[in-house]
Every structure is written in C-alpha cells, then in structure tokens.
Amino acid sequence: MLRCASGTGGDFMATVEEAERLEPQARQALAQYGLPAPSQLELLTFSENAVFRAFFDSAESVIVRLHSIGYHTKAAVESELLWVEAIRRDTDVAVPPVIRTPAGDGVVVATDPIFPARLAAVFGDLAGAAPSMDLMIADYRILGRTTAKLHRHACDWTPPAAFERISWDLAGTFGEKPTWGRWQDGPSLAAADISVLAAAEDLIRNRLTEYGRGPNRYGLIHSDLRLANILMRDGVAQVIDFDDCGFGWYLYDLASALTFIEDDPQVPELVASWLAGYTEVRPLDDADFAITPSLIMLRRMVILAWLGSRPGTPVFIAEAPNYARVTGEMARTYLASSGTDVCPGTATA
C-alpha cells in the first residue's frame, strides 16, 4: 500500500501515479538489504529522486531512495555513503545511519521487468521537523554552526582513492556541460533578463576566480542545505540527503540554505545568523564575507538551470512561474552593487 506524505506538492495525481509505478522497485531494493517486506510505503519527495519511508510491522521505519537514472554512478553514490558514515563516526553532527546489505554493500540496483533499473540506497529514519518560520533566525544560527562542523570534517578527512563526486565549480555550474543544465534554458526567461543574467555570470566568474580555491575555501560540501534537507529536533539541526554533495566553495552551503527564499525580507538576518553560528566553529576572513553575495547569485542561477531541465516535477510546478523574474531582479541588484548585494531593492546604482 502506498500513501503520499502531506506537502508532497505539485501535480498530486501525477506524483502518485509515478510513485505507484516505482513502488515495486522500492520493495525489491529493500529485500536486497535483508529487510522484511514493508507493511506500507509513504512517498516523501519526488523531484531528483523518489524517496519513500518504509514502515514495518515492528513499528520501525527506514528511508529508501531510488535514484534518478543517469545522475550518479554506483561508485559516486557509494562515495556519498562513505562520507556520511565518516561524519557519523567522527563528529557530533546528526546524519542518518547508512544501512548496508548483508554483504556490506551500501548501493544496490533495483530492477523491474518493465521499467529501467535504478540505483537505490537505504537509511535509518530520523525523527524531526523542518525549521519553523517563527524560529527560523535562531535555527539558521544552529544550521551555520552545524555546517561549519561539516566543513571542518571535510578539511580533516582524507577520502579513499576511489572517491567520486561531482564538482560545483565554474565548469560544473557555468561550463559547456553543467551538472544541472544551462541557466539560459530556465523556464519563463524574458529577453531582458537573459542579458542581465549573462552580465551577472561574468561578474560571478571574476569574483570567484579572484577568491580562489584554497583549502580553507573550497572542498567537500553538502551543496543542498535548503530547509527541506534539515530536520530540527531538540535544538539540533539534523542533516539529511547528501545526494548532491561534491566539491565546491564552502560558503556555497550558505547559499544553498537560502534556496527558494532568497527574496524573503528576512534574508539579511538569516545570513547574519548563519554566519554568526558558523564562526563559532570555523573562522572566516573578510574575503569570505565578501564572496557570499556572489555565491548566493550563483546558486540562484544554478537552480534556474535545474528547473529548466526538470519540467513537470512538483518543484517545477510550484516555483517555475516566478523564479526567472525574481532571479532577474536579484541579478540587477547584484550588478548595481558591484557584487556586494543580491537582495532586490536594497542596492543603489
């Protein structure tokens, strides 16, 4: 039996139909981990991947993730799991336990007689709730502190030789074959916004090239620390979904924490709170503070590209109508401030 979690969003019937099609693969994946047949599957999200919560008669539950076809190799997913396990072992950052098969495999191939095979991974289920809008500024301080611990671990940890993850550098975001597509192919882009965004890209490139990729500025990051991937419990920010983790600028994780809310009036306070928490754990210098608007603008344009490459998903349906327009407004502010601001209406020419 399949049910959809409240807030699954988007075209609900299309989401349910697709999830029902994937349900046999989710069950087949769980069997490979030596787990009993679930009494119920609940669809949690369906955008990049299909993520289900599996309930068992024992009242326990796990999370099973069916990967988007062609996004990651099996080695890349296993690399993600190795980092999550290292974080869990070496730090006090709360991340989901990785569940492995009796043979020790973290990643399996979920097959189906009709539909294409998908990579799958299974995790322990963490209790918690997304940050509350009423408490968000305080939560962002906690999130900043937690992110700094992840970065400190990334600096100290030596990945195994076969470690394979994507890069969120300029080639991976603005190159000839960017990971999430070209921002020029984003939905509902007006001609006037295209020229503004092209100028913003040039400025971002210049700023990030000047900033550089020193070991204290660039390394292994989560890269998708938006609110949907944080579960708050007893004042602790639990971090989930490392599917997009890779190599990038550390403060890109601040930009990702603002995904879809960059135009919220609270953003300056959220950024200040996040940075205050971060610097409790890991120092930042003037160049780090100065680069944050460029990274926020970069992330906004990366998500514009992502939306353009995933039409019909629930996130696309919810965000696409206004996303390009707001991105254009942000780019104008970014350019008018010479790269020192991205909040629309706050910069002066």
N, C-alpha and C positions, 0 to 999 in steps of 0.2 A: 504494500500500500504506500502511495506517495502523497505527501502533502507539501504545500509551499509555505515557507515562513512568512509572517506578516512583514510587509515592507519589501517584498521581493521586487516589486516595482515593474514599470514598463508595461509592455503588452502582456497582460497576465495570462491570457489563454494561450498565446504563442509560447510563452515561457513554460507553462505546464505541459504543453504538447511535446516540446523538445525534451524536457526533463523526463517525461514518461518514456521517451524513446531511449534515453541514456540509462534509465534505471537498471535494466539487465546487466549493463556493463559495470555499474557501481556494485551490484551484488556479486558479480563474477570476480571483481577486484578484491572485495572483502574476503571471499573464500580463499584466495591465494595467501592471505595473511593468517590463515588458520582460525579466523573468527567465525562464530556461528552465524547462521542466516539471520539478518535483522528482521525484527517484527515490523519495523516501519522505517521509511526513508523520508527525510524532510529536505526539500530544496532550499538552500540558504542563499546562494547567489548564482547567477548565470550571466557572465559577461565574457571575460577572458577564458575562464574555465567554468565547469559545472561543479559546484561544491554542495555536498549533501551531509546532513547529520544522520547517522545510522543509529537507531535505537534497538536495544536487545531486550530479551525477556528478563534479564538480570537487572534492568533499570539503568545499566551503564550505556554510554553512547560514545561514538567516535566520529571524526570528520573524515570523509573520503573525498578526494579531489580528483576529478577527471580532467586531464589537461587538454587545452586547445591543440588541435592537430597541427604539427609543424612548428610550434613556437619554440619548444626546447627539445634538445636531445635527451636521451635517458641519462647520459653522463652529466648533463647540466642539472637535471633535477636531483640526481644523487649528490652533486656538489652542494646544492642548496641545503639538502638534509644534513650533510656533514657540518655545515656552518651552524645550522640551528642546534644540532647536538652539541657542538663545541660551546655555543653561547650558554646553553642549559647547564653544561658541565662546569664552565669556567667563571660564570658571572651570576649575579642575583637577578638578572633580567628575566622576567616571566615570559617564556615562549612555550608553545605546545610540545609535548613529548612526541618524538617520531616513533611510529610503530613499524616494526620490521617483520618480514616473513620468518617462518621457522628456519629458513636457510640463511637469514641475515640480510636479505635484500630490502632496500627501502622503496624501490620503484618497481612496479610490475606493469605488464602490458594487459590491459583489459580488452578482451576480444568480444566479437559479436558475429553471428553467422551472416548478418546482412550489412551492418554499418562498419565504418573503418575502425581499426583498433586505436585505443588511446592509452597514453601513459597514465598511471594512477599512483597516488601516494595517500597514506592514511596517517592521521594524527590523533592524539588524545584531545578530548573536548574540554575547553576551558570555560568556566562559568564567568560571567561578567556582562557589562552593558557598554554600549558606545558612549563616549563623553556627552554629558548633558549640556545643552546650550546655556543653561543657567550657571553652570560651573566651569564653562569652557576655559576661561582665562587661567584659573587655577590648574585645570587639567593640563593646559599647554606647558606650564612650568614643569609638571611631572613628566610630560612627554619629552620635553627638551632634556631633562636630566637622564631619562631612560635612553634617549638617542645617543647622548654623549657616552654612555656606558657601552653601547653597541660599537661606536666608533673607536673607543679605547681598546675594546677587544679586537676589532679588525686590525688595528695598528700592531698589536702584540702577537696575533695569531698567524702562524705560517700554514697556509693551505697546502694540501697534498699536491704532488706533482701533476696529477691528472685533473686538478680542479678546473672547471669550465663554467664560466658565467658570462653574460652579456656585458657590454660596456655602455655607459650613459655619457660618453664623452661627446665632443663635437661631431665626430664621424657617426656615432650611434644615434645622434639626435637630428643633426642637420646635414649629414653626408649624402652620398649618392644612393645608398640603400639604408636609410634609417630604420632602426628596430621597429618603431611603431608607425612608419609611413611618413609622408611629407605633409607638413602643415598646410601647404598650398592646396592639398586635397581635402581639407577640412570642410565640414558642412556649412552652407549658408554664408560663404565668404563674399563680401561685397568687394568690388573692384578697388574702391578707395582704401579698404583695409589691407588688401594684398600688398600695395606699395609701402604702406606704413609698417606692416609686419616684416617686409623684406629689409627695411632700414633697421628695424629692431633686431633682426637676426645679425646684421652686420655689427651692430654695437655690442650685442652679446658675445659674438665671436671675439671681438677685440678685447673686451673686458676679461673674458675667461682665459684668453691667451696670455694676457698680461699677468693675471692672477697665478697661472701655472698649475702644475700637478705635483707639487711637493708632497712628501709622505705625510705631512700633517694636514694636508688639504684635500687629498684625493686617495681613495681606497675602496674597500668593500663596503657597500651601503645597502640598506633595505630598499630604498628608492620609491616606496609606495606607502609611506606612513600617513596616509589620509585617515580620516576618522573611522571609516568602515573597517580598518585593519587594527584598531585599538579597542581593547576591552578593559574597561575600568572595573576594578574590584578592590574595595577597602583601601582606596587611595593609591593603588598600584596600577600602572599602565602596562597591561599585558599585550605583547606584540604578536600578531598572527600574520599569516600569508606572506612568506618570503619569496613568492613565486617570481617577482621581478627583481630580486636582489642581483647586484652586479657591481661593477667598478665605476665609480663616479666621484664627483666632488662631494665631500661630506655634508656641506650645507645644502646640497640638493634635497636632503631629507627634511630640512625645514620647509623648503618649497613644496615638497610633496604633502606635507602636513596641512597645507592650505588649499589642496586640490578641490575645485568646485566652489570655494568660498572666498576666492581672492578679492572679490569686490565687496565683501561684507564690511560694514563700518568698524567692526571690532578688530580688523586685521592688524593695524599698528600695535594695538595692545596685545594681541595674540603673539605676534612676532617678538615683542619685548619680553613677554612672559616666557616664551620658549627659550630665548637666548639667555635669560636670567637663570633658568634651570640648567641649561647646557653648561654654562660657565661655572656652575658649582662643581662640575666633574672634570671638565676639559677646557683649558684656556683658549681664547680666541684673540686675535690681534685686530688692528684697525682695518687691515685689508680684508679679513674675514667678514667683519661687519659691513664693509662697503660693497662686497660682492653679492650680498643677499638679494637686492632687487633684480640683478641680472639672472640669478638662478630661479627666482620666482617667475620672471618673464619667460625663461627657458622652459620651465615646467608647464606653464600655461600653453605654450605653443606645441609642446610635445603631446599634451592631452588633446589639443585641437587636431593634431595628426591622428591620434589614436581613435578619436570619434569618427573621423573620416574613413578609417579602414574597418570599422565595425558597425555599419548601418543595421538597424533593426534590433540591436541589443537593448535591454531595458535602460541602460545608462544613456545610450544614444537618444532614445525616445524622450528621456527626461531632460537632457542637457542641450541637445543639438540646436533647438530653435534660437537660443540667445547667446550661445557660447562664443561664436565668432565675433558678434558685435561687441561683447564685453572685452574680449581679447584685444580687439582693435582699440578700444578706449584705454586699456591698460598700456598698449604699445605707444599711444600718443603721449601719455603721461611719462612713460619711461624715456622716450626721446626728448621731450621738453625739459626733463630734469637732468639730461645728460647721463642717464643710467643710475640716478640716485633714488628714484621712487617709481612705484608701479601702481599706487592707489589712485584711481581716477578722480580728478577734481582737486587734487592736493598740490600739484606741481604748477609752477609759473614758468612761462617761456623766457 
